[in-house]
Amino acid sequence: MESSIDKKVNFHTHCYRCRHAKGTVFQYAEEAIEKGLVTLGFSDHIPYPDDSFDLRMPYADIEDYMNEVTELKEELEGKIRILLGFEGEYLLRYTSYYEKLLTNGRCDYLILGQHLLETKGGELFNVYQMKDTSLYEAYAENVVESMRTGYFRYAAHPDLIFFNDHPWDVHCDRACDILIDGAAKHGFALEYNANGLRRGEKAYSDGKRYPYPHKNFWDRVAGSGISVYVGSDCHEPAVLYDSCMDLAYENLAGRNIPVCTDI
């Protein structure tokens, strides 16, 4: 684990295949080499076999995606380390699918991006559209449950729920405690997400702030001993490693939170 940004890496990268990003994997690799990255991990949104959800590549494209990244690995060996991964939700109905991906010999890692909350009753809620804070604890418990599976290397934007504009309350406090205690218990890493910084500061019910990362959450992570990654979560090559990445590292350094640079 390192706190220095001298070793530039990124494991949270999207390409045009997800249908809400720009750039090919080759264009991202060119940008990564120009910016001096030593490792570039691709983690496009995982397509599900039944094409259940929008804003991700069709399942029919998964082989092309994996082939392109594998080809890039071989082509750039010795210049930059390329990794093949996916960002995906933890949903019980797809457990065998995660296992298949991780044993196919090509997928290097999965990162958890819990954009969908799955309740114990099997209901799904869009994390970006929570009407109030009453389900925040359920979201946190959902994320902690994923930590136990061994499928995911770390949780991307674990504080994504704070994208919603609701005043800070006891549900927010409890969700933070559940997430942080769970990560500490299971030795699970969390991500400080630079794309939340790119969204800019806005007026919220609890003051002017970024939608995420949320200060209250990361103040609690400080001193916890939890491993932390900085994720660009870039959706175009030009912002793969930009000023928001620098700001992310500065914010963590200000809290004395060391950063992982390998996976």
DATA-V621405 format. One record per residue. N is the residue number from 0. OMEGA is omega in whole degrees, -180 to 180 (NA if undefined). Layout:
n: <N N>
omega: <OMEGA OMEGA>
This chain:
n: <0 1 2 3 4 5 6 7 8 9 10 11 12 13 14 15 16 17 18 19 20 21 22 23 24 25 26 27 28 29 30 31 32 33 34 35 36 37 38 39 40 41 42 43 44 45 46 47 48 49 50 51 52 53 54 55 56 57 58 59 60 61 62 63 64 65 66 67 68 69 70 71 72 73 74 75 76 77 78 79 80 81 82 83 84 85 86 87 88 89 90 91 92 93 94 95 96 97 98 99 100 101 102 103 104 105 106 107 108 109 110 111 112 113 114 115 116 117 118 119 120 121 122 123 124 125 126 127 128 129 130 131 132 133 134 135 136 137 138 139 140 141 142 143 144 145 146 147 148 149 150 151 152 153 154 155 156 157 158 159 160 161 162 163 164 165 166 167 168 169 170 171 172 173 174 175 176 177 178 179 180 181 182 183 184 185 186 187 188 189 190 191 192 193 194 195 196 197 198 199 200 201 202 203 204 205 206 207 208 209 210 211 212 213 214 215 216 217 218 219 220 221 222 223 224 225 226 227 228 229 230 231 232 233 234 235 236 237 238 239 240 241 242 243 244 245 246 247 248 249 250 251 252 253 254 255 256 257 258 259 260 261 262>
omega: <-178 175 -178 175 179 179 -175 180 169 -179 -177 -172 178 177 -173 -175 -178 174 170 177 179 172 176 178 180 178 176 180 177 180 -180 179 179 -178 176 177 176 178 175 178 176 -177 -180 -178 -174 174 179 -173 180 -179 -172 -168 -178 175 173 -178 172 -179 180 -178 -170 180 178 178 -179 178 -179 -179 177 177 180 177 -176 -177 -173 179 -178 178 -180 177 179 178 -180 179 177 168 -176 174 171 178 -172 -175 -176 -176 -180 178 177 -179 179 179 -175 180 -178 177 -179 -178 -177 -176 169 170 -178 172 -171 178 -180 176 175 180 179 177 177 177 178 177 175 -175 180 -173 178 -174 176 -175 -172 -180 -178 178 179 176 -178 178 177 179 180 177 179 -180 -176 -171 -175 -179 -169 -180 178 -179 174 179 -178 -180 -177 -178 -177 168 -180 -176 176 179 179 -180 -176 178 177 178 -177 178 178 -179 -180 -179 -175 177 179 179 179 -178 -175 -179 -173 -177 177 -179 169 -166 -178 -179 174 176 179 -180 176 178 -180 178 177 179 -180 176 179 -176 170 177 172 -2 -178 -177 -177 -180 -174 172 179 178 -179 179 -178 -176 180 177 -176 172 167 179 178 -176 -175 178 170 -174 -174 -178 180 178 -172 -178 178 173 177 180 178 179 179 -180 179 178 179 177 -178 177 179 -174 176 179 175 -177 NA>
